[in-house]
Amino acid sequence: MPDPDAPVDLPTNKLRFILINNVKTVPKSGNGENIEVIFENRTKQRLKIVWVGYDGKLKVYGELEPGGTRVQNSYENNTWLIMTIDEVAIGYFVCGDKRALAVIPQE
């Protein structure tokens, strides 16, 4: 059954997934224009999507099933942290100035 939350058309612009092993190295979000990000989970595990605030505080926005997608309103220069359900940080994306696809690659 198709995912009802999946976007009709995927953007051609892709964000770079930056691997990390220490959440303290993740940059804070910056300001910018309103955009849309489509997260795509290509791993075999459920993951958390976490916004890194302008003050560096983390806010969980939701979970993403294996193979799932999520359309997320965001802003240019916002940082999105990807964590395991056990809250281990695995990587992050920094939004650009256009609607973009954020692919979380297989391990």
C-alpha positions as CSV (number, residue, x, y, z in Angstrom):
1,M,0.0,0.0,0.0
2,P,1.5,3.4,-0.9
3,D,2.5,5.8,1.8
4,P,-0.3,8.5,2.1
5,D,2.2,11.0,3.4
6,A,4.6,10.5,0.5
7,P,5.1,13.5,-1.7
8,V,3.6,13.4,-5.2
9,D,6.7,14.7,-6.9
10,L,10.2,14.4,-5.3
11,P,12.5,17.3,-5.7
12,T,15.7,17.0,-7.8
13,N,17.7,19.0,-5.3
14,K,19.3,16.7,-2.6
15,L,20.8,17.6,0.7
16,R,24.1,16.1,1.8
17,F,23.9,13.7,4.7
18,I,26.8,14.4,7.1
19,L,27.8,11.5,9.4
20,I,28.6,12.2,13.0
21,N,29.5,10.4,16.2
22,N,29.1,13.3,18.6
23,V,25.9,15.3,18.8
24,K,27.9,18.3,20.2
25,T,29.4,18.8,16.7
26,V,26.0,19.4,15.0
27,P,25.6,23.1,14.0
28,K,22.7,25.2,15.3
29,S,19.9,26.1,12.8
30,G,20.1,29.5,11.1
31,N,17.5,31.7,9.6
32,G,16.3,31.8,6.1
33,E,13.4,31.5,3.6
34,N,10.6,28.9,4.1
35,I,11.3,25.6,2.2
36,E,10.1,22.0,2.3
37,V,12.3,19.0,3.0
38,I,11.3,15.4,2.1
39,F,13.1,12.9,4.4
40,E,13.6,9.4,3.0
41,N,14.8,6.6,5.3
42,R,16.7,4.0,3.3
43,T,17.9,2.2,6.5
44,K,16.4,-0.9,8.0
45,Q,15.6,0.8,11.3
46,R,13.1,3.3,12.7
47,L,14.7,6.7,13.2
48,K,13.9,10.0,14.9
49,I,13.9,13.3,13.0
50,V,15.1,16.1,15.3
51,W,15.3,19.8,14.7
52,V,18.4,21.6,16.1
53,G,17.1,24.9,17.4
54,Y,18.6,28.3,16.9
55,D,19.9,28.0,20.5
56,G,21.2,24.4,19.9
57,K,18.4,22.7,21.8
58,L,17.0,19.5,20.2
59,K,13.3,19.1,19.4
60,V,12.0,15.7,18.1
61,Y,9.6,16.2,15.2
62,G,8.7,12.6,14.6
63,E,9.8,9.1,13.7
64,L,10.5,7.6,10.3
65,E,9.9,4.0,9.6
66,P,12.4,1.9,7.5
67,G,11.8,2.8,3.8
68,G,9.4,5.6,4.8
69,T,9.2,9.3,3.8
70,R,8.1,12.4,5.6
71,V,7.4,15.8,4.2
72,Q,8.6,18.5,6.6
73,N,8.2,22.3,6.5
74,S,11.5,23.9,7.3
75,Y,13.6,27.0,6.6
76,E,16.8,27.6,4.7
77,N,19.9,27.0,7.0
78,N,17.9,24.8,9.4
79,T,19.7,21.7,10.7
80,W,18.0,18.4,11.0
81,L,19.6,15.7,13.1
82,I,18.9,12.0,12.5
83,M,19.0,9.7,15.5
84,T,18.2,6.1,16.3
85,I,15.2,5.3,18.5
86,D,17.7,4.9,21.3
87,E,18.8,8.5,20.7
88,V,22.2,7.8,19.1
89,A,23.0,10.5,16.6
90,I,24.0,9.2,13.2
91,G,24.1,12.2,11.0
92,Y,22.5,15.5,10.0
93,F,21.3,17.7,7.1
94,V,21.5,21.5,6.6
95,C,18.8,22.9,4.5
96,G,19.6,25.0,1.4
97,D,17.5,27.6,-0.3
98,K,15.3,25.2,-2.3
99,R,12.8,22.4,-1.7
100,A,15.0,19.3,-1.3
101,L,15.2,15.6,-0.8
102,A,17.1,14.4,2.4
103,V,18.1,10.7,1.9
104,I,19.2,8.8,5.0
105,P,21.5,6.2,3.4
106,Q,21.7,2.5,4.4
107,E,24.4,1.9,7.0
